Amino acid sequence: MKHLAEKLEKIVDFCDEHINSHVLLKNEDCLALLIALKKNQKMNEHISPVDAFIYVLEGEIIFHLNEENKQNYNIKKEEVFFFKAEEKHSITAQTDSKILVIRI
């Protein structure tokens, strides 16, 4: 693996047709993932097998936690949001947004 210094938000680009992502690191203990969502794009409901956090690099998202109970959190640029393993969640972009997801 080569060494590289680059701005995170430049590693993944927006795509009109779908959510775009780039895996920075993946092993048995950790996942670091960059995701780019255009305004109004939605990441479908899913479950993380481990605790995780989201850091918003650019834009604003709504983090829908357990959609049945309608717990919605607005997360803006430079904010971080932690959530537990096995919690159903989805994401909707309020504006063009780039996020860093870290599973720990």
Summary of the structure (lengths in Angstrom):
residues: 104
radius of gyration: 13.3
end to end distance: 21.6
largest distance: 44.9
contacts: 284
relative contact order: 0.30
helix: 3%
strand: 54%
